[in-house]
Amino acid sequence: MSAIPEPHALEPQGSLKRSITWTGAFWVASGASALVLFSIGSIAATVGKLSWAVWMISIGLGFIQSFSYAEIAGLFPHKSGGASVYGAIAWVRYAKLLAPLSVWCSWFGWSPVIAIGSGLGAGYVLTIMFPPEAAINTWQITLVNLDWLRSGLSLRINATFILGAAILLVTFAMQNRGILRTARIQMTLGVLALIPLIIVGTVPLLHADLPLHNLLPLLPFARDASGQIVDGTWGRAGITLMAGGLFIAGYSTYAFETAICYTREFRDPKVDTFKANLYSGLLCIFVFTVLPLSFQGVLGLGHLVTPEVKDAAGHVVTPAVYSGMLAPDIYSGLGIAKAMAPMIHGGPLVERVLAVMLVLALVQAIMTAMAGSSRTLYQASREGWLPKYLSYVNQDGAPTRAMWTDLCFNLILLLMSDYVFVLAMSNVGYIIFIFLNLNAAWIHRRDRPDWHRPFRAPNWLLALGTLFSFVNLGLLGMGSNIWGSGTLISGLAFAAIIIPVFLYRHYITDKGIFPETMMEDMHRTEEGKLSRRAGLLPYWTIIAGVLVVAITRSLAV
């Protein structure tokens, strides 16, 4: 049985347009490779010498998982919105709330890329152009103190916010003319943005500029009584650090799954879906392997510059300052561009050129996130999970109301003073989506065994994907709170927002009936009933997932 009708020569009025091939999606999704810039510093500053291994393991997990997404995307080439939408259709027949939860968690996992990328881009420019003590880098108006979530967290207005908002608005304007124009812009940006990532990643390797003591031994780092950096041991604390590193790395390394977000806009979805996923994954394997390796090999862990200062009660008044990968501006990400210039033996001019090119890489990531997350909102609205207003598209086929929603949400996130915390909190939702989606692959196999699959993943890959879904939940439970004590609970609370939103849309707006387009994909029997061939397995899967998070959370140090 085929899951879809053949593509029509003329697209219905008010729908997304089939205007790109897999190469267009590849260039749009290539922005995912720039996501390495989001957490390369924070991971290095948290796990130490394990950093390069964390990135390699994480991209390996992401690549294997992607084949499950490619299979289920082939079932629904008439839909936009990405893997979360295709996976949600598997869960909806077992529990209505799980379908919108999957889509919502995917969206609030992806959407903050827009704010984080804009903020980091602004930070690169300000760090390179002005000294740290310059007034433009120090002035700030604090709007709300959020210390109860994470120490030092607040909503504030400063130069980073203003410049970041400008970057965000320019990106929005470039996307407003539809996916074809976006793909063309992304191709140009992709060439310009990938050049610095490739150069910075390969030059130190070619020059053998990587002292082994910066990479080995593979042990978590620790601090002695005086605050100096020493090699740690593999105890519960070390495993917790490793889990935290893998947890946050997945935000970047799993992200190339956005390549299948444009299935509804492919000219030939049967061919383009798999190719877009495969080649986007291979690009990310290269970037996420060589760049962290070179970055760590050149910078090293660093050493103590200024010891911490405590008051009479023993409370830390001023934290210790370190050089190398443990420097404060490396952790925040704002000093990454400045740190990368010496890796290719460049002077001040090279430093500025590199900063500009890295800003372009971040703009590419922002465009990738805006294109994908807005289409997730659009398709979720058409399926009856999110408010109806989000299903509007303009004359160029761009889901503008969904894009405006993304824009407003991210302007709020851009006000936050700690982008690492924003990333970690949104990754809670992203890991929930990953779990639901990887398990959706085998549920689709059970419920739709005869549907045509342009790409059918080998059974062993599907089984590994299912196993990794629980591994990811273990990383969530054990590692999320090393990024702030409120990370896990904040992410779960935001995930729960979908409950009243969906209940209002489904039971008040739609009177308890899904839209016709959604009903067609629910694959009812001749008697009008839903077929649930997976039986109780989906419910046991959810229970097992909750237990994995609870147990690993209790084991964290």
N, C-alpha and C positions, 0 to 999 in steps of 0.2 A: 504493500500500500504506500502511495506517495503522500507525504505530509503536506504538500503545497500544490497549488496550481502553478502552471508555467508562467513566467514573467510576461507581462503584457507590454505591448509596444508603447502604449500610452499609459502613463501613471494617473491614478485618480487625482482629482483636484484636492489640494490640501494634504497631500501625503509626501513622504520622503521620496526622492528621485533616484532611480538606478543610473548613476552617472560615473561610477569609478570601477576600476579593476583592483586586483589584489595589491598592485604596486601603489595605488593611491592610499589604501588602508595601511600598507607597510610604512609609508612616509608619515601618515598621521600618527600611527602607533610608535614610530621610531622615537618620539618624544619620551617614551617610557625609559629609554636608556639614560636619559638625563636625570632620571630620578635617583641615580646613584649619588648625585650631588646633595640630595636632601639629608641623607643620614650617614654618608661616608665618614664624616667627622665625629658625629655622636656615637656611632658604633665603635670606631677606633678608640675614642676617649673612654669608653665604657668597658670593653672586653680586652683591650690591649693587643697583644701579639696574635690573639685568635682572630683578629678582624678579617684578614684576607681569607682565612678558612671559612669563616661565617658566610662571606659573600659567595664563595664557590659552592658550598653546600646548599645555600638558599636558592641560587639560580638553577641548580640541579633539580631541586624539588619543584620549582616553578615550571621548568621545561617539561618534566614528566606529567605534571598536572594538566598542562595545556592541551594534551591530546584528548582528555575527557571533555574539555570545553569544545574542542573542534568537532567532536562527534555530535554532541547535542545541538550545536549551532546548525549543523547540516539538516537537522530535522525541521527547522523553522526558518528557512531562508527568506520568508516573507515578513519577518519581524526585525525590528531594530532593537537597540537597547543593550545588547551584549549578553554575556554568559548568564547573568543573574536572571534575565527575563526567560531564557530558555530553560534554566533550572527551576524557576518558580513554577512553571507549568507542570513539572513532575510532582511538586509538593502540594499543589492546590487541591488535588482530589483527596488528599489524606488529612489536611488541616488548612482551612482557608487562610489563617493568619501567617502560616509559614511562607506562603508565596510572596506577599508584600514585604515580609521581614527580610527575605533574601534580596529583593530589589532595593529596599531602603538601605540595608547595610552596605550593599555594593555602592550605592550613590554616596552615602556619607563617608565611605572609605575613599572614594575617588575624588569627590568634589574639593576637599581641602587642598589638593595638589595646586589648585588655582591660587589660593591665598599664600600657601607656603612658598611656591615658586615665585610669586610676585614679591613677597617679602625678602627672600634670599637674593633675588635679582637686584632689588633696591639696595640691599646690604652690600653686595659686591661693588656696586657703583660708588656708594658712599665710603666704603673702606679703602678703595683704590684712590679715589679723588681727594679725600680729606684725611688728615691725621686723626687718630682716635679722640684726642682732646679738643678738636674743633667744635665750635658751638653747634654746628649743624648736626653733629653726631651725638651731642649730649643733651640737647633740649628735649623735654617731654612733658606732656600733660596727661596725668593719670586720671582715668575716668572711673574705673571700678577696680577695687583690690580683690584678687581671687586667691589669696594665700591659703584659704581653706581647701582649695583643690591641689595646689602645688606651691611651695615656698617661692616667693618672688614673682608669681604669675599675676598679671593685671591686664586690663583693657586700657590702652593708652594711644595717644596721638603723638607721633613724632615724624621725623623726616623719612624714616623707613616706610611708615604707613602712607604718607603722601605720595612718595615716588612709586611705591608698590601699587597704590590705587591707580596711578597713571598707566603703569604697565598693564594692569588688569583691564582697564577700559580700552586701551589700544588693541589688546588681544580680542576683546569682545567684538570690536568693530570689524576686525579682519574675518571673524567667523560668521558674520551676519548675512553673508551672501551664499550660503549653502556649502555642502561637503566638497563639491568639485573644486571651488576656489580655495577652500581650506586645505585640500590635499596639495594643490599647486604651491601655496605658500609654505606648507610644511616641507615640501620637497626642497625648496630653496633654503629654508631655515635648517633642514636636516643636513644638507651638505656643509653649511657654514658651522653648524653646531657640533656635528660629529667630528669634525677635523680636530678641535682642541682636545676632545675626549680621547681620540685615537693617539694623537701626538703625545699627550701627557702620559697615557698608559703604556706606550711602546718605547719611547726614547730612553727612559731609565733601564728598561729591559735590554735594549740593544746595546747600551753602553755598560751593561753589567754594573749598574750604579746602585745595587741593592745589597748592602751588608747583611749577611745571614743572621747576625745577632739582632737585627731589627724584626726578623720574621720568625725566629725560632728561639727557644723551644715553644711548643704549642701549649702554653699554660696561661691561665688567667692571671692578670697582674694583681699585685697587692702593695700595700704601703707599710713600711716599717714604723717604728715608734717615732722617728724623726720626720716622717712624711716622705721619705725617699721611695722611689719606685723599685720594687723587687718582684721576682717571679713568685707567683702563688702556687697553690696546690689544687688538685681536683677533688674538692669536697662538695658539699651541698651548695655552699656559697659560689664556688666556681661554676657548677652546673647551672645555677640560677642565672649567673651573668651570661653564660653561653646561650641559654634559652631566651634571655632578653635581647641579645644580639640577633639571633635568628628570627625572633618575633618581629623586630623592627625592620630587619633587612627584607622580609617578605613583602612589606609595603611597596618596595621598589622592584624586587626581582620577579614578583608574580604579575606585575602590572601590564606586561605585554599582551595579556589576554584581551586587552581592549581592542586588539586588531580584529576580533570577530564581532565587535559592536556595530559594524557597518554592513552587516549581512543584507539588510533591507535595501542598501544603496549600491550593492554589487551588481554589475551587469550580468555576470554569470556566477551566482552564489555557490553552485555546486563545485566549481573549480577554485574560485577566489577565496573562499572561507579558509580552506586548509592551507593554501599557499601563504596567505597573509599571516596566519598563526605561526607556521613553520619558520618563515624567514625573519619575522619579527623576533622570534625566540632565539634564533641563531645570532642575530645582531646583539641581543642582550647578553647572551652567554659570553661573547667576546668582551663587551664593555665591562660587565660585572666581574669578570675574571682579571683582566690585565690592569684596569685602573686602580682598584683597591690594593692589588699586589704592589704596584709601583708607588702608590701614595704612601703606604706603610713602610715600604723598603727604604724610601728616601728620607721621610720625616723621622721615623723611629718613635718610640714612646716618649722621648724627651726626658727632662729631669726637673727637679724642684727648683723654682726660681725664687719664690717668696713663701716662707712657711705660713701656716694659718695662725690667726691671732684669736685668742680666747679671752673672755672676761673672767672676773673673779669666780663666777659660778661654774666655769668650765664650758660655757656655751661658745660656739664658734661665732666670732664677730666678723672676721674677714677670712674667707676660705683661702686655702693655699693656691698658689699660681704655678703652673707648670709650663714647660715649652713643648715642642713637638706635637704629637697627636693629642696630648692632654691639655693643650692650650685652650683657654675659654672660647676664643673665636673659632676654633676648630670644632668644638662641641656644638656651638650654636649654628655652625655652617656659614656664618657671615665672612669668615676669614679663609674659606677654601680657595677662592680665586687667587688671593695674595700668596697663599702657601704653595700653589701649583706652579707658579712662574719659575721659581728656582729649580724645579724638577727638570726643566728643559734648558737650564743654564741661561735664562733670559734676564735682561736688565729691566729698568723701569718702563721702557717703551713696550717691551714684550709683555710685561706684567699688565699694562693697560689694554693692549690688544687682546690678550688672553681673557681678561675680565669681560671685555665687550662680547667676545665669542661665547663665553660661558653664560652670559646674560641671554644671548640668543638661544643657547641650549635650554635654558629655563623657560624662555618664551615658548619654545617648541613643546616642552612638557606641559605648560599651561594650556596650550591649544589642544594637545592630546586629551587632557583631562576635561576641558570644557566641551569638546566635541563628543566625547564618550558619555560623560555624566549627564549632559543635557538630553541625549537620546535615551538614556535610561529613564529619566523622568517622563519624557514624551511617551515612550512605549508603555510604561507602567500606568500612565493616565489612560491610554487607549484600552488597556486590559481591565480597567476598572479598579485599580489598586490605589491610585493617587488622584488628587483633585482634577476635575475635567479641564480646567483652564490650561493645564500643561500640555494638552494634545494639539494645540494650535501650531501651525507652521506658516511661514510667510511665503511670498510668491517664488522665492528662490529655493524653497524646500528646507529652510533652516527652522528648527523648533525654537523660535525666539522667546516665547514665554518661559519655557524651561531654562533657556540661557539667562534670562533676566533673573529668574529665581536663583540660579547658581551665582550670578553676579552679586546679588544682595547678600546672600548667605556668606559669601567669601569676603565681602567688605567687612563684615562683623568679625570673621576669623582673623583678618589682617590686623585688627586692632590688638590682638593678643601679643603679649611680650615674649612668649616662649613658643617658637614654632615646633620645637622638638616634642613638646607636650601635645600640641595640636595633632601632630603626626601620629603619636602613640595612641591617643584617644580615638582617632578616626580608624586606626588599624584594628582596634577591637571589633568594630563593625565589619571591616574588610575580612578578617579571619572568620567571623560568623558566616559571611557570604560564601567564602571559600569552602567551608565545611558543608554547607547546604548544597552547594553546586556540585562538588565532587561526588556526593552521594546521589545527586539527581541523575547522574549518568547511568548508574545501575538500576535506578527506579524506572527510567525511560526504557531500558532494556527489558525489564519485566513487563511493563504496561504497554509498550509499543514494539513488540518483537518483530513485526512484519513491516514496519515503516522503512521506507528507503533511506539509507544512510550513505551520502556521497563519500564520507570517510567513516570507517568503522575501526575504532581503536582495538588493538589486540587485547585479549582478555587479561593478560598479565599487566598491561599498562593501566587498564581500568581498575584492577585490583590494587595496584600500587597507589593510584590516585585516591582510592577509598581509604587505604591505610594512612596515607599522608594527611587526609582530612582530620584524623584523630591526632596525628603528630602535631599539626598546626594548633589544635585546641590545647594540647599539652604545653606548647610554647606560649600560648595566650595565658593559660592559668599560672604558669611558673614565672614567665618573664615580663609580663606587661607592667607590673608595678615597680620595676626598677627604674622606670621613666617618670615616676611620680606616684605617691601613694593613692591618689584618686583616679588613676588611669583606668583601671578595670571597671570600677563602679560607674565612672562618668560615661565610658563607652557603652555599657549595658543600659544605662539610663537613657542615652540618646537613641539607642536601638528601640527602646520601648515606646518612643514617641509615635512610631508607626501604628500602634494599636488604635488610639482614638482617631487618627487620620483615616485609616482604612475602614473602621466601623462607620464613620460618618459617610464616606463615599459609597460604601457598599449597601448599607442598610437604610440610609436616609436619602441620599441622592439617587441611587439605583434601585431602591426598594428590594434589596436582597437578590437581585438578578445581575449576573455578569453580562457585559456587552456581547453582542453576537460574535464578534471576532474572537473573543476569548472562549466562548462556548464551543465554537468549531474545533478549537485545539484541545479541548478537554476529552475528546475521544469517547463519547458516550456509546453505550450499547444500543441495539435496536429498540429496546424498551425505554430508552431515555435515561438509563442509570449509568453511574460512573463505574468503570472497570477498575478494580483495585487488586491487581494480580500480585502485588508485592506483599499483600496481607498485613501482618503486624510489624514486619521488618523496619519500615520507616519510623514507627513509633519507638521501637527498641533502639534504633540508631540515635534518635534525639536523646533518649534517657542515658545511653552510653556516653554521648557527647557531654552532657551536663556533668556526669560523674567524673569524666576525665578532667574537666576544668576544675571541679571542686577538689579532687585529689591532688592534682599538680599544684594548685594554689596553696594547699596545706603543706606541701613539701618545700615551697620556696623559702629562701632565707632573706 
